């Protein structure tokens, strides 16, 4: 069975108007990117994820500007989470992405 996906474009979505929704997702660190130690959380088995504060948002997110404070050293997945991609729109506001069967 094939499912065709159609992206519903919205010109109001950009990094400038971003709600930083993806900054609430768990981000696993699977390679060295230079993330400062204070932003890394390790589990009992040595797995590393981006630390999140009590509010659930990434510890590296500046709450005033909603910008990444470690942008040049952010995890690769953060850079791959492209503005306007299906994943971005789905996190931004699920109504922006639509699946057509």
Rosetta blueprint (number, residue, H / E / L):
1 X L
2 X L
3 X L
4 X E
5 X E
6 X E
7 X E
8 X L
9 X L
10 X L
11 X L
12 X L
13 X L
14 X L
15 X H
16 X H
17 X H
18 X L
19 X L
20 X L
21 X H
22 X H
23 X H
24 X H
25 X L
26 X L
27 X L
28 X E
29 X L
30 X L
31 X L
32 X L
33 X L
34 X L
35 X L
36 X L
37 X H
38 X H
39 X H
40 X E
41 X E
42 X E
43 X L
44 X L
45 X L
46 X L
47 X L
48 X E
49 X E
50 X E
51 X L
52 X E
53 X L
54 X L
55 X L
56 X L
57 X L
58 X E
59 X L
60 X L
61 X E
62 X E
63 X L
64 X L
65 X L
66 X L
67 X E
68 X E
69 X L
70 X L
71 X H
72 X H
73 X H
74 X L
75 X L
76 X H
77 X H
78 X H
79 X H
80 X H
81 X L
82 X L
83 X L
84 X L
85 X L
86 X H
87 X H
88 X H
89 X H
90 X H
91 X H
92 X H
93 X L
94 X H
95 X H
96 X H
97 X E
98 X E
99 X E
100 X E
101 X L
